Amino acid sequence: MPKFSNLFEETVYLAVKDSRLVTPSATLADRVLFAIERKKRFYASVKLAIYSLVTITSSIGLAVVWRIEGSAIINSEAIQLLSLLFSDFSIVASYWQDYAFSLLESLPVVSIIVVASFAWAACASLWMAARTYKTFNHRAVVRV
């Protein structure tokens, strides 16, 4: 028997020397690949559940924030300024810079940003859920 520098090398040598210790079963590769596929599907279903939950939550939040945004726009002076645009266009055309700044100041910018954020979250999570579903359930997708 050759000399070894550590116990690991000696163990590997003895395992390789005895051939019945290193001979895998005939179904080992299939079982390993099946276990990997099962783990991938499990993590995909967890991701799909999380994306679906985020989509539902952000859609409900979008509906609530949209309603708040509508009442904020009605209560702001933006409606009156927009009606001035259609009723007396010559005044708006002559003082267009002041009109534009007044219109921008009267808009509820924070609620507009919140609505855009909820809309983006709903769309992005729906897109990720659809992509995850398509990737791991490609056999279940009906093609027309």
C-alpha positions as CSV (number, residue, x, y, z in Angstrom):
1,M,0.0,0.0,0.0
2,P,1.4,3.4,-0.9
3,K,2.1,6.2,1.6
4,F,-0.5,8.9,2.0
5,S,-0.2,12.4,3.3
6,N,-3.6,12.5,5.0
7,L,-6.5,10.3,6.0
8,F,-8.7,11.6,3.1
9,E,-6.4,10.3,0.4
10,E,-6.1,6.9,2.1
11,T,-9.9,6.7,2.4
12,V,-10.4,7.5,-1.3
13,Y,-7.7,5.0,-2.2
14,L,-9.4,2.3,-0.2
15,A,-12.9,3.2,-1.6
16,V,-11.6,3.0,-5.2
17,K,-9.7,-0.2,-4.6
18,D,-12.8,-1.9,-3.4
19,S,-15.0,-1.7,-6.5
20,R,-18.3,-2.6,-4.8
21,L,-18.1,0.6,-2.7
22,V,-18.1,2.9,-5.8
23,T,-20.6,1.1,-8.0
24,P,-23.8,3.2,-8.0
25,S,-27.2,1.7,-8.4
26,A,-28.8,1.6,-11.8
27,T,-31.5,4.1,-10.8
28,L,-29.4,6.6,-9.0
29,A,-29.1,9.1,-11.8
30,D,-32.8,9.0,-12.4
31,R,-33.6,9.5,-8.8
32,V,-31.2,12.4,-8.5
33,L,-32.6,14.1,-11.6
34,F,-36.1,13.5,-10.4
35,A,-35.3,15.0,-7.0
36,I,-33.7,18.1,-8.7
37,E,-36.8,18.5,-10.9
38,R,-39.1,18.2,-7.9
39,K,-37.1,20.9,-6.0
40,K,-37.3,23.2,-9.0
41,R,-41.0,22.7,-9.3
42,F,-41.5,23.3,-5.5
43,Y,-39.5,26.6,-5.6
44,A,-41.4,27.6,-8.8
45,S,-44.7,27.0,-7.1
46,V,-43.5,29.1,-4.0
47,K,-42.4,31.9,-6.3
48,L,-45.7,31.7,-8.2
49,A,-47.7,31.9,-4.9
50,I,-45.6,34.9,-3.8
51,Y,-46.0,36.7,-7.1
52,S,-49.7,36.0,-7.1
53,L,-50.1,37.3,-3.6
54,V,-48.2,40.5,-4.5
55,T,-50.3,40.9,-7.6
56,I,-53.6,40.6,-5.7
57,T,-52.4,42.9,-2.9
58,S,-51.1,45.6,-5.2
59,S,-54.2,45.4,-7.3
60,I,-56.4,46.0,-4.3
61,G,-54.1,48.8,-3.1
62,L,-54.3,50.3,-6.6
63,A,-58.1,50.4,-6.5
64,V,-58.0,52.1,-3.1
65,V,-55.3,54.6,-4.1
66,W,-57.1,55.3,-7.4
67,R,-60.2,56.3,-5.5
68,I,-58.2,58.5,-3.2
69,E,-56.5,60.1,-6.2
70,G,-59.8,60.8,-7.9
71,S,-61.1,62.7,-4.9
72,A,-57.8,64.5,-4.5
73,I,-57.9,65.7,-8.1
74,I,-61.5,66.8,-7.8
75,N,-60.7,68.8,-4.6
76,S,-57.6,70.4,-6.2
77,E,-57.8,73.4,-8.5
78,A,-56.6,71.5,-11.5
79,I,-60.1,71.0,-12.8
80,Q,-60.8,74.7,-12.7
81,L,-57.5,75.4,-14.5
82,L,-58.3,72.8,-17.2
83,S,-61.7,74.3,-17.7
84,L,-60.0,77.7,-18.2
85,L,-58.0,76.1,-21.0
86,F,-61.2,75.2,-22.9
87,S,-63.2,78.3,-22.0
88,D,-60.7,81.1,-22.7
89,F,-57.8,79.8,-24.7
90,S,-56.4,83.3,-25.6
91,I,-55.6,84.0,-21.9
92,V,-53.9,80.6,-21.5
93,A,-51.9,81.2,-24.7
94,S,-50.7,84.6,-23.7
95,Y,-49.7,83.5,-20.1
96,W,-48.9,79.9,-20.9
97,Q,-45.8,79.6,-18.6
98,D,-47.8,80.9,-15.6
99,Y,-50.6,78.6,-16.5
100,A,-48.4,75.6,-16.8
101,F,-46.7,76.2,-13.4
102,S,-50.1,76.8,-11.8
103,L,-51.4,73.6,-13.2
104,L,-48.4,71.6,-12.0
105,E,-48.6,73.2,-8.6
106,S,-52.3,72.3,-8.2
107,L,-51.9,68.6,-9.1
108,P,-51.6,66.2,-6.2
109,V,-48.2,64.9,-7.2
110,V,-47.6,62.5,-4.2
111,S,-50.8,60.6,-4.9
112,I,-50.0,60.4,-8.6
113,I,-46.6,58.8,-7.7
114,V,-48.3,56.4,-5.3
115,V,-50.8,55.3,-8.0
116,A,-48.0,54.8,-10.5
117,S,-46.1,52.8,-7.9
118,F,-49.0,50.5,-7.2
119,A,-49.7,50.1,-10.9
120,W,-46.1,49.2,-11.6
121,A,-46.0,46.7,-8.7
122,A,-49.2,45.0,-10.0
123,C,-48.0,44.8,-13.6
124,A,-44.5,43.6,-12.7
125,S,-45.6,40.9,-10.3
126,L,-48.2,39.7,-12.8
127,W,-45.5,39.6,-15.5
128,M,-43.2,37.6,-13.2
129,A,-46.0,35.2,-12.2
130,A,-46.9,34.6,-15.9
131,R,-43.2,34.0,-16.7
132,T,-42.8,31.5,-13.8
133,Y,-46.0,29.7,-14.8
134,K,-45.0,29.5,-18.4
135,T,-41.5,28.2,-17.6
136,F,-42.5,25.4,-15.3
137,N,-46.0,24.5,-16.6
138,H,-45.3,24.6,-20.3
139,R,-47.2,21.4,-20.9
140,A,-50.3,22.8,-19.4
141,V,-50.4,25.9,-21.6
142,V,-53.0,25.7,-24.3
143,R,-51.6,26.9,-27.6
144,V,-54.0,28.3,-30.2
